[in-house]
Amino acid sequence: MASINESVPALVYYDAYVADCDEGVEFKGENNVLVLMRRGTTLNALKTKIQRKMGLNRGQTITAIIY
């Protein structure tokens, strides 16, 4: 189990969709960024980190996070 100070990697796909496959579901899309987060990260902090990684400006927002 990760300690509170360890970062957990997450591969975030954007402009993508979820599709059924033989193993269950998978994300379909070519655009992704690697985000490192720590245990206890708030949703707002996560969205801000993803926005920065994607190079979005303040006028652009994340409308949904599917996990």
N, C-alpha and C positions, 0 to 999 in steps of 0.2 A: 504494500500500500504506500502511496506517495505521501511524503511528509508535507506539512503546510508550506514549506519553503521551496519545494520542488516544482518546477514548471511541467505542465502537461501539454504535449503538442496536440493540435487539432488541425486537420486539413479542411479548410472552409471552401466549398464550391459556391460560385455565384453565377447568375444567369444560367442556372441549371435546373434540373427537375429530378424527382424521385420516380424510379420505374421498377416494376416487378421483374424479378429474375429467378433462376433456379434456386439460388441461395436465400431468397427472401426479397429484399429490395436493394437497390443501389442508386447512387447519385450519377446522373448523366450530365456531362458538360465538360468543357475543356478549361474553363477558368477556375483557378483555385489559388489560395494563399495559405501559407503555414502560419498559424497563430499559436504562440505560447501563452498559456494562462496558468494561474495559480488557483489552488483550492480556495473557495470562498469568493471568487470573482463575481461581482454583480452583473446583471444583465446589461445595464447601461455601460459599465466599464468594458464588457466584452464587445458590445456593439461599437463603441468608440475605437477599440483596438482593431477591429475588423475594418472599419471605415478608413483608418490610417493606412493599413496594409493594402487596401484596395486603391488608395489614392483618391478617395472621394473628398469633395469639398463640403463645407458646412451646409450647403443647400441641398445636398444629396443625402438620403437617409436609407437605412436598412429597414425594409418593411416586414420581413419575416425571417425567423431562424428556425429551421427544421432539423431536429436531431433524433 
